[in-house]
């Protein structure tokens, strides 16, 4: 796909990176305050400082239809969604990354509708067959490696119940998506939104050192 406003490849010119971060931006181009929208730019900057390649998908600007639940990506075109739109690029970018950062308004403790529609379209990365993980039944991985998962939830004010639900959803999503590790953070109010660099900077540096 050609580079556009909703798909920004922000690799430092002239520098080769061996670690890649995908930022799935569901806060820009919404009714969230402008200070919240700056979160993704700060995350991009922190990963670049740690010498990561960075790609950002602005979900609201992409043509992504809802998953039809047809399972064609499992039985007819393995690994490829039957819907030929930009939802395919989400799954592809996901698997080309070492870490995926989901940035979303917290809606009833979960993802925004736009982000949920996008992540539903990554099921082609999983196998239709099943396995047990810690005594639970989950889909087997289709590939040998998967990216880590970081969730950044944005709230206008503190809501401990919503924050706990969001952290639990990230944990469950990470298990389903076979992420090797995960982290969840919920930021509430302008002061905490401005502090996202203090969260992502050390996280990016540690992951780079451990690779």
C-alpha positions in Angstrom: 0.0 0.0 0.0 1.2 3.5 -0.8 2.2 5.7 2.2 -0.6 8.0 3.1 -1.7 10.1 6.1 -3.2 7.1 7.8 -0.1 4.9 7.4 3.1 6.7 8.5 6.5 4.9 8.3 8.7 6.9 10.6 12.1 5.2 10.4 15.1 7.4 11.0 16.6 8.2 7.6 19.9 6.5 6.9 19.6 4.2 9.9 18.9 0.4 9.7 16.8 -0.9 12.6 16.3 -4.5 13.5 13.3 -3.9 15.9 10.0 -2.6 14.6 7.0 -1.1 16.5 3.5 -0.8 15.1 1.4 1.9 16.7 -2.3 1.4 16.1 -3.7 4.8 16.7 -7.4 5.0 17.6 -7.3 8.4 19.4 -6.3 10.7 16.6 -9.2 12.1 14.4 -11.7 11.5 17.2 -13.4 13.8 19.7 -10.6 13.2 22.2 -8.8 16.4 23.4 -5.8 17.4 21.3 -3.5 16.6 24.2 -4.6 13.0 24.1 -4.0 12.9 20.4 -0.4 13.9 21.0 0.1 10.6 22.8 0.9 8.7 19.6 3.4 11.3 18.5 5.2 10.9 21.8 5.2 7.1 21.6 6.6 7.4 18.1 9.4 9.7 19.3 10.3 7.4 22.2 10.6 4.3 20.0 12.7 6.2 17.5 15.0 7.4 20.3 15.6 3.8 21.2 16.5 3.0 17.5 13.3 1.2 16.6 11.6 1.4 13.2 8.1 2.8 13.7 4.9 2.4 11.7 1.7 4.1 12.7 -1.8 3.2 11.5 -4.5 5.8 12.1 -7.5 3.5 12.3 -10.2 6.2 11.8 -8.8 7.1 8.4 -8.6 3.6 7.1 -11.3 1.7 5.1 -11.8 -1.3 7.4 -15.0 -3.3 7.2 -16.2 -5.5 10.2 -15.1 -9.1 10.2 -17.9 -11.2 8.6 -17.2 -14.3 10.7 -17.0 -16.3 7.5 -13.8 -18.2 8.5 -12.6 -18.1 4.9 -9.2 -16.9 6.3 -8.9 -20.3 8.0 -10.4 -22.7 5.4 -10.3 -21.2 1.9 -7.5 -18.6 1.9 -5.3 -19.5 4.9 -3.8 -16.4 6.5 -5.6 -14.0 4.2 -8.9 -12.2 5.0 -11.6 -12.7 2.3 -12.4 -8.9 2.6 -10.1 -7.0 0.2 -9.7 -3.7 2.1 -7.2 -2.0 4.4 -8.1 -4.5 7.2 -5.6 -6.9 5.5 -2.8 -4.4 6.0 -3.5 -4.4 9.8 -2.8 -8.1 10.0 0.2 -7.8 7.8 1.7 -5.0 9.8 1.0 -6.8 13.0 3.1 -9.8 12.0 5.9 -7.6 10.7 6.4 -6.0 14.1 8.2 -6.9 17.3 5.8 -4.9 19.4 2.2 -3.7 18.7 1.0 -0.6 20.7 -2.7 -0.2 20.8 -3.7 3.4 21.7 -7.4 3.8 22.3 -10.1 5.7 24.2 -11.4 3.3 26.9 -15.0 2.6 26.2 -16.8 0.7 28.9 -13.5 -0.8 30.0 -12.6 -1.9 26.5 -11.4 -0.8 23.1 -13.1 1.9 21.0 -15.4 0.6 18.3 -12.9 1.6 15.6 -10.1 -0.3 17.2 -12.2 -3.3 18.0 -13.2 -3.5 14.3 -9.5 -3.4 13.3 -8.3 -6.0 15.7 -11.1 -8.4 14.8 -9.5 -8.5 11.4 -6.3 -10.0 12.6 -7.8 -13.5 13.1 -6.1 -14.7 9.9 -2.8 -14.7 11.9 -4.1 -17.6 14.0 -4.7 -21.3 13.1 -8.2 -22.8 13.0 -6.9 -25.6 15.2 -6.9 -25.5 19.0 -4.5 -26.0 21.9 -4.5 -25.5 25.7 -2.7 -22.6 27.3 -2.7 -22.7 31.1 -5.7 -25.1 31.0 -7.7 -22.9 28.6 -8.6 -23.6 25.0 -7.1 -21.1 22.5 -6.4 -21.1 18.7 -2.9 -22.5 17.8 -0.4 -20.0 16.4 -0.1 -20.0 12.6 3.5 -18.6 12.6 6.6 -19.2 14.7 6.8 -15.7 16.2 4.4 -13.0 17.3 4.8 -9.4 18.5 4.5 -8.3 22.1 1.4 -6.3 23.0 1.2 -2.9 24.8 -2.1 -1.3 25.5 -2.5 2.4 26.2 -6.0 3.3 27.3 -7.1 6.9 27.5 -9.7 8.2 29.9 -10.9 11.8 30.5 -10.8 11.2 34.3 -9.9 8.4 36.7 -12.1 5.3 36.6 -10.5 2.4 38.5 -13.1 -0.1 37.3 -12.7 0.7 33.7 -8.9 0.7 34.1 -9.0 -2.8 35.6 -11.2 -4.1 32.8 -8.9 -2.6 30.2 -5.8 -4.3 31.7 -7.7 -7.6 31.8 -8.7 -7.3 28.1 -5.1 -6.6 27.1 -4.0 -9.6 29.1 -6.6 -11.8 27.4 -5.8 -10.4 24.0 -2.1 -11.1 24.4 -2.9 -14.7 25.3 -5.1 -15.1 22.2 -2.6 -13.4 19.9 0.4 -15.5 21.3 2.3 -12.3 22.4 5.5 -13.2 24.3 4.8 -10.4 26.8 2.3 -7.6 27.4 1.8 -4.4 29.3 -1.3 -2.3 29.9 -1.4 1.3 31.0 -4.4 3.6 31.5 -3.9 7.3 31.4 -6.5 9.7 32.8 -6.5 13.4 32.4 -4.1 15.8 30.8 -1.3 15.4 33.4 -1.1 11.6 32.9 -1.4 11.9 29.1 1.7 14.1 29.0 3.6 11.4 31.0 3.3 8.7 28.3 7.0 9.2 27.3 8.1 8.2 30.8 6.3 4.9 30.3 7.2 4.0 26.7 10.8 5.3 26.8 12.1 2.7 29.3 9.9 0.0 27.9 11.4 0.5 24.4 14.9 0.6 25.7 14.6 -2.6 27.8 13.0 -4.5 25.0 15.7 -3.4 22.6 18.4 -4.6 25.1 16.7 -7.9 25.7 16.4 -8.7 21.9 
